[in-house]
Amino acid sequence: MPSFRATIQITGLRPGHAPEEVMDMAVFTVGAAHVVEANQLDVVAGVPRITVRFMVEASEYDAENQQARDAAASMAHGVNTVAVSGVLRLFRRSAGKWLAV
C-alpha cells in the first residue's frame, strides 16, 4: 500500500481547545478512512507543524494520489475546527524519498 504524509502548520488554537486536540483531530480524520502509520509534532522556525503518515489502498497511481489529497483536505478541515492552521503539504513515498504530490 502506498505511503503518504500530510503536514500542516498550526498558528494558533481556537478558544476552548487544548493543544493535544489538534493532533487527535488530525489522526482521527485521516484514520476514519485510512491506516495511520505515525504522527509527530515538530517546531520549524518557531512554528508548530504536525505530520500524519498514512497509507491508501493500492490501485491506480492517480487514484491513490487523489485518495491522499482527499485525506489531507479532510485533515485540514478537521484541524481547523480546533486550531488555526497554515500551509498544508502532501508527500508520497517513492524509492526511499518523499515527493510532493
Buried (B, 14 or more C-beta within 10 A) or exposed (E): EBBBBBBBBBEEBEEEBEEEBBBBBBBBBBBEEBEBBEBEBEEEEEEBBBBBBBBBEEEEEEEBBBBBBEBBBBBBEBBBEBBEBEEBBBBBBEEEEBEEB
